[in-house]
Structure formats: structure tokens, C-alpha cells
Amino acid sequence: MKKLNEAVHGIVNRKTGSIFNYQGWPSVCTDENGTLYAVASGFRLHHICPFGKTVMYISRNNGETWTKPIVINDTYLDDRDAGIIYLGGGRLLVTWFSHPASTYLDLERGLGRSSICQSKPIDKNVALGMIDSLNHIPEDEAHGGSFIIISEDYGVTWSDKIKVPVNTPHGPVQLRDGRLIYLGKEKNSDGIIPKDSISAFESRDGGYTWDFLSTLAFPNGTNADNFHEPHIIELPDGNLYGMIRAQGNNVAHGFTMYSTVSNDGGYSWSEMTSTDVSGSPPHLMLHSSGALICSYGRREKPYGEHALVSYDYGKTWAEDYILDDNTSNDDLGYPASVELADGSIMTVYYQKLKGDENCSLLYTKWRLPTIQ
């Protein structure tokens, strides 16, 4: 692991002075004008709570300043893990998922009230009031699942939510031929695919409808509980390269990433192979220099945000750069990276600032040392 020279650190958004200060699990993209769009789950009490909303932040000066949070989605349930991609022509696609209402009702009944709110009495009372209200929401809104909304006008207005069978934190990827491929974890798919599978779907109409492509096989000695939160990217040769969060007793460090490749557009995938890296989940970005970058969060000491760099499209990883290790807490990560017009890279993530009780949305702006 190497530290980067001349990295610049900044804040997308930090909230104080409210009980709803926690933010997490961001994604970022840019359009043809250089405008940056970051999304996250905001207005939360804690890592686990029933309050999350999908919020967006916009920067038109390479991340020097950002708008205040813009709420673009707020269902009855906790809206988590926001992903965003830019599709061209002013079109943005945002993803998220929600646990069913029963998840929070079960937490209250079975795991104890302290599992929802660990600190202040006001947090606990507010959360319990919200949980009680989940008993009374419309049945069709209580199931949760994975969803998409689409904007055709640079995020000014948004479509109705579209339910999809899979979810992953940073959403689908757009291929050069215009197709969207969504490799994700099964989320309340109504039996369309095997429960808890990692499966791939494609869209040929910009995300409004989705068709099944394939389900990945798990390596020997592992099962569906071990694998979550994949991300894929199209390589120059047309192959799809994927990385998948792996966790549990059967994997390295208890928290790592496995890679897989599809050479037929997502209809089949190679056997998953462990990277043996301590950290997850992945976000993949192909730099204009040809370098493949995998951003991830390390949740064992030393904690921090990292970026793996490969110069052979993921066959080997030449470097592991430390982007930000200025934290003493393991509630962090989900970094996502985007290339700016000057070839530099902005990586957005969530992490606690020193002295803060809750997590903020932060960024590191950096360059690949080999092209400085």
C-alpha cells in the first residue's frame, strides 16, 4: 500500500445541528459539460435506521463547491445505497434499494430497541415512532426492493420509480453499444431469479425495462451469503470485468473482493477468483490512460479508502494506493471514482471526520502517479 502525494481532500456535504446528520454509500458521475453529480442516502439517524432519503449534490467547478442536498427520492421506507450513472443527452439514472417494512419491525421486536439507535434518547424515540408508522403504510409500499428513477433533463425532473430484480450500490453500467448491464444481488424479485443470487440483467431502452441474462455460480465452499454488491465495467476488448464484495468465514480477511469476466456480453461469467485484498465493496473505473481503477473501503486496521490500479485490465493489480486513512472508525467506504477533464480522478466516499459522531460525504482528488 502506498500513500499518494499531492492528493486533495474535501467535503461534498457535512451535516451538524440535527439528529438527521448521518450520510452514507455515495456514487458519482459527470456529464459532457464537466458537471459532477453525487448521490447518497441522507437525512439519517445512523447506519441502520428507517429514515434514509436519496439525495443528490451537484458541482459545476470540479468539486470545489457543491449544492445543498436535493431530495430526489423519499419512499415510506429506508432508501439506501444510491447509485448514479450518466447516459448522455442529459439522461441520468439513479438506483437504490429499501428493506421491507418487516425488517425494521423485526429489529424492534427481536433484536431490541438499542439495535436501532445506540446513543441519544431522542434518536430512539423518533425511530420508534417511525417504526410504529410502518404498520400502517400501504401494503404495496411495504415490500421494499430495488428501484430506478430516470431523468431526461440533467436531474431537474425524474420518472416514477421502476422496480428491478437486482441491486448493487453503484448501479448498472452503460456499454459502448448503448445497452445497460445491471449485475446485482437479488432484492425481492418476486421469484424472477433465485433468492439471494448474483444475477445480470440488460436494458435496451435506457433503463425503463430489463431482461434476464445470467446467474453467477458461487465458488466451491461458498454460498449466497458470502457474495454481495458487485460492480462491472466494459473493457476495450468488449469483455465485461466484474468485482464482487465477499464476506464471511470462508473468504480472505472476512471481507474481500472476487473478480469475474464475461466475454459474451453478460450471458455467462468465469469462475469467481479472490483478490485476497482486505476491503470492499468495489467500484470500477477505466481511466483514459488505460489504467483500470478499483476503489474500495478497508474496514480492518489501518482503516481507510483505497484504490487498486491495474495496467493489464484486471489480470494483476500493480498498486494499492491509500486515498484517505484519516479515520479511526470502520464505518466508512463505498468509494466511487470519476475522471475529470484534466485527467485527475475524484473519488467520493463516506467517512467520519475527526471529532464527528456521524458520517459525512467526503472526496479525494488525485492523479495516477505514472501519468503526472
C-alpha positions in Angstrom: 0.0 0.0 0.0 1.3 3.4 -0.9 0.2 6.9 0.1 -0.4 9.4 -2.7 1.5 12.6 -3.0 -0.4 15.9 -3.6 -3.9 14.4 -3.0 -6.5 17.0 -2.2 -9.2 16.2 0.3 -12.6 17.9 0.6 -16.2 17.7 1.7 -19.2 17.1 -0.5 -21.5 17.6 2.5 -21.3 17.5 6.3 -24.4 18.0 8.4 -24.5 19.1 12.0 -27.0 20.6 14.3 -29.8 18.0 13.6 -30.5 14.4 14.7 -30.5 13.5 11.0 -26.8 14.1 10.3 -25.7 10.7 9.0 -25.0 10.1 5.3 -23.7 7.1 3.5 -23.0 4.9 0.5 -22.4 7.5 -2.3 -21.8 7.3 -6.0 -20.6 10.0 -8.5 -20.7 10.6 -12.2 -20.0 13.5 -14.7 -21.7 14.8 -17.8 -20.3 16.2 -21.1 -20.2 19.7 -19.6 -18.0 18.6 -16.7 -20.8 18.9 -14.1 -20.5 16.4 -11.3 -23.5 14.6 -9.8 -23.1 12.8 -6.4 -25.9 10.8 -4.8 -26.1 9.2 -1.3 -28.5 8.1 1.4 -29.0 11.2 3.6 -31.0 12.6 6.4 -30.4 9.5 8.5 -30.0 8.9 12.2 -27.5 6.1 11.9 -26.1 3.3 9.7 -29.3 1.4 10.4 -32.4 3.4 10.7 -35.8 3.8 8.9 -35.3 7.4 7.7 -32.9 7.4 4.6 -33.8 9.5 1.6 -32.0 9.5 -1.8 -30.2 12.9 -2.1 -28.2 14.5 -4.9 -25.4 17.0 -4.8 -24.2 18.9 -7.9 -20.9 20.6 -8.6 -20.0 22.8 -11.6 -16.5 23.6 -10.6 -14.7 20.2 -10.3 -15.9 19.6 -6.8 -14.7 22.8 -5.2 -18.2 23.6 -4.1 -21.4 21.5 -4.0 -25.1 22.3 -3.8 -27.1 21.6 -0.6 -28.8 18.2 -0.6 -31.5 17.8 -3.2 -34.0 15.1 -2.2 -34.8 13.2 -5.4 -36.5 10.1 -3.8 -38.2 9.6 -0.5 -40.4 6.5 0.0 -42.1 5.3 3.2 -39.1 3.0 3.8 -35.4 3.5 4.3 -33.8 4.3 0.9 -30.2 3.1 0.9 -27.2 2.7 -1.3 -27.7 5.3 -4.0 -26.0 4.8 -7.4 -25.9 7.2 -10.4 -24.7 6.9 -14.0 -24.8 9.4 -16.8 -26.3 8.1 -20.1 -25.7 11.1 -22.3 -28.0 13.7 -23.7 -29.0 14.9 -20.3 -30.1 11.5 -19.1 -29.3 10.4 -15.6 -30.2 7.0 -14.0 -30.3 6.6 -10.2 -30.6 3.4 -8.2 -31.4 2.5 -4.6 -32.9 -0.3 -2.5 -35.2 -0.5 0.5 -35.6 -3.2 3.1 -39.2 -4.3 3.6 -41.0 -2.7 6.5 -40.9 -6.1 8.3 -37.1 -5.7 8.6 -37.5 -2.8 11.0 -40.5 -4.2 12.8 -38.4 -7.4 13.4 -35.4 -5.4 14.5 -37.6 -3.7 17.2 -39.3 -6.9 18.3 -36.4 -9.3 18.0 -33.1 -7.6 18.4 -34.0 -4.9 20.9 -34.6 -1.2 20.6 -30.9 -0.4 21.1 -30.0 -2.0 17.8 -31.8 0.8 16.0 -30.4 3.8 18.0 -27.3 3.4 20.0 -26.9 6.8 21.6 -29.4 9.6 22.4 -32.9 9.0 23.8 -34.4 11.4 21.3 -33.0 9.3 18.5 -34.6 6.2 20.0 -38.0 7.8 20.4 -38.1 9.3 16.9 -37.0 6.0 15.4 -39.6 4.0 17.4 -42.3 6.4 16.3 -41.3 5.9 12.7 -41.2 2.1 13.1 -44.7 2.1 14.5 -45.9 4.0 11.5 -44.6 1.2 9.2 -47.5 -0.9 10.5 -49.9 1.4 8.7 -48.3 2.1 5.3 -50.0 0.8 2.1 -49.2 -2.9 1.6 -47.8 -2.4 -1.9 -45.3 0.1 -0.4 -44.2 -2.2 2.4 -42.4 -4.8 0.4 -39.2 -2.9 -0.4 -36.9 -4.0 -3.2 -34.5 -2.5 -5.8 -35.6 0.6 -7.8 -34.5 3.0 -10.5 -35.5 6.6 -11.4 -34.5 8.3 -14.6 -34.1 12.0 -15.5 -34.2 13.2 -19.1 -33.2 16.8 -18.2 -29.9 16.7 -16.2 -31.7 15.9 -12.9 -34.3 18.6 -13.0 -37.3 16.1 -13.1 -37.4 12.4 -12.5 -39.6 9.5 -13.7 -41.7 7.4 -11.4 -39.8 4.6 -9.7 -39.1 1.4 -11.7 -38.7 -1.8 -9.8 -35.9 -4.1 -10.9 -34.9 -7.6 -9.7 -31.3 -6.8 -8.5 -29.4 -4.1 -6.8 -25.8 -3.0 -6.3 -24.6 0.2 -4.6 -23.2 1.9 -7.7 -25.8 0.7 -10.2 -25.6 -0.6 -13.7 -23.0 0.2 -16.4 -23.6 1.5 -19.9 -21.8 -0.3 -22.8 -20.5 1.3 -25.9 -23.4 -0.1 -27.9 -25.8 1.7 -25.6 -27.0 -1.3 -23.7 -27.2 -1.2 -19.9 -26.0 -4.2 -17.9 -27.0 -4.5 -14.3 -25.1 -7.1 -12.3 -26.5 -7.2 -8.8 -27.8 -9.0 -5.8 -31.4 -10.3 -5.9 -33.7 -8.0 -4.0 -37.4 -9.0 -3.6 -37.5 -10.1 -7.2 -40.9 -11.9 -6.8 -39.3 -15.2 -7.9 -37.9 -14.0 -11.2 -34.4 -15.2 -10.2 -33.1 -17.4 -7.4 -33.3 -15.8 -4.0 -30.1 -14.0 -2.9 -28.4 -14.8 -6.3 -25.9 -12.6 -8.1 -27.6 -12.1 -11.5 -27.2 -10.0 -14.6 -30.0 -8.1 -16.5 -29.8 -5.9 -19.6 -31.8 -2.9 -20.7 -32.1 -1.7 -24.4 -34.3 1.2 -23.7 -32.3 3.3 -21.3 -33.3 1.6 -18.1 -37.1 1.5 -18.4 -37.4 -2.3 -18.9 -35.0 -5.1 -18.1 -34.4 -8.7 -19.4 -32.6 -11.5 -17.6 -29.2 -12.6 -18.9 -27.5 -14.9 -16.4 -26.9 -16.0 -12.8 -23.4 -16.4 -11.4 -22.1 -19.6 -9.9 -20.5 -19.4 -6.4 -17.1 -20.9 -5.9 -16.8 -24.2 -4.1 -17.0 -23.8 -0.3 -19.0 -20.6 -0.5 -22.7 -19.7 -0.8 -25.0 -16.8 -1.5 -24.5 -15.4 2.0 -20.8 -14.7 1.1 -21.4 -12.5 -2.0 -23.0 -9.1 -2.4 -22.6 -5.7 -4.1 -20.9 -6.3 -7.4 -19.7 -3.8 -10.0 -18.8 -4.2 -13.6 -17.1 -2.3 -16.4 -16.7 -2.8 -20.1 -13.0 -3.3 -21.2 -11.6 -2.0 -24.5 -11.9 -5.6 -26.0 -15.6 -5.7 -25.2 -15.3 -8.1 -22.3 -17.1 -7.3 -19.1 -14.9 -7.2 -15.9 -16.6 -7.6 -12.6 -15.7 -7.3 -8.9 -17.9 -8.6 -6.1 -18.0 -8.0 -2.4 -17.3 -11.2 -0.4 -17.6 -11.6 3.3 -17.8 -14.3 6.0 -15.7 -17.0 7.4 -15.0 -18.7 4.1 -13.2 -15.7 2.5 -9.9 -13.9 3.0 -9.9 -11.3 5.8 -13.6 -12.0 6.2 -14.2 -9.0 3.9 -12.7 -9.0 0.4 -13.5 -8.9 -3.4 -13.7 -11.6 -6.1 -13.3 -10.9 -9.8 -15.1 -12.4 -12.7 -15.1 -11.9 -16.5 -17.8 -12.2 -19.2 -16.7 -12.4 -22.8 -20.2 -12.7 -24.3 -21.9 -9.6 -23.1 -23.1 -10.9 -19.7 -24.7 -14.2 -20.8 -22.0 -16.2 -18.9 -19.2 -15.5 -16.4 -15.9 -17.0 -15.5 -15.4 -18.6 -12.1 -15.0 -16.0 -9.4 -11.5 -15.5 -8.2 -10.4 -14.0 -4.8 -8.2 -10.9 -4.9 -7.1 -11.5 -1.3 -7.4 -7.8 -0.7 -8.7 -6.6 2.7 -11.7 -4.4 1.8 -14.8 -4.0 -0.2 -17.2 -3.2 -1.9 -15.7 -2.4 -5.3 -16.3 0.4 -7.8 -14.6 0.1 -11.2 -13.4 2.9 -13.5 -11.4 2.8 -16.7 -9.1 5.8 -16.9 -8.2 7.4 -20.3 -4.6 6.2 -19.8 -5.8 2.6 -20.0 -5.5 2.0 -16.2 -8.3 0.1 -14.6 -9.1 1.5 -11.1 -11.0 -0.3 -8.4 -11.9 1.9 -5.4 -12.8 0.2 -2.2 -13.0 0.8 1.6 -10.7 -1.0 4.1 -12.6 -1.9 7.3 -9.8 -3.5 9.3 -6.9 -1.5 10.7 -5.5 0.6 9.3 -8.9 1.8 8.1 -9.3 3.9 5.1 -10.3 4.5 1.4 -8.1 2.8 -1.2 -7.7 2.4 -4.9 -6.3 -0.6 -6.7 -4.7 0.1 -10.1 -4.2 -2.4 -12.9 -2.4 -1.9 -16.1 -3.4 -5.2 -17.7 -7.2 -4.8 -17.3 -7.5 -6.7 -14.0 -5.3 -9.7 -14.6 -2.9 -8.2 -11.9 -3.1 -5.2 -9.6 0.1 -3.2 -9.8 -0.6 -0.7 -7.0 -2.8 -0.3 -3.9 -3.0 3.5 -3.1 -4.2 4.9 0.2 -6.6 7.7 -0.7 -7.7 8.7 2.9 -6.8 7.0 6.1 -7.6 9.9 8.4 -10.1 8.0 10.5 -10.2 5.7 13.5 -13.5 4.1 12.7 -14.6 1.3 10.4 -17.9 2.8 9.4 -16.7 4.1 6.0 -16.2 3.3 2.4 -18.3 2.8 -0.8 -15.9 5.0 -2.7 -16.7 5.7 -6.3 -14.4 7.4 -8.8 -14.8 9.5 -11.9 -12.2 11.1 -14.2 -12.2 14.8 -14.6 -11.3 16.7 -17.8 -7.7 17.2 -16.8 -7.1 13.5 -16.3 -7.3 13.7 -12.5 -9.6 11.5 -10.5 -12.2 12.4 -8.0 -13.2 9.6 -5.5 -16.3 10.2 -3.4 -17.0 8.2 -0.2 -18.5 8.3 3.2 -16.4 8.5 6.4 -16.4 10.2 9.8 -14.4 13.4 10.1 -12.3 13.6 13.2 -14.4 14.5 16.2 -17.8 13.9 14.5 -20.3 11.5 15.7 -21.8 10.8 12.3 -20.5 10.1 8.8 -20.2 12.8 6.1 -19.7 12.7 2.3 -16.1 13.3 1.5 -13.8 13.3 -1.6 -10.2 12.9 -2.5 -8.9 14.4 -5.8 -5.8 12.6 -7.0 -3.7 11.6 -10.0 -2.2 8.4 -11.2 1.5 8.8 -10.3 2.6 7.2 -13.6 1.0 10.0 -15.6 1.9 13.0 -13.6 
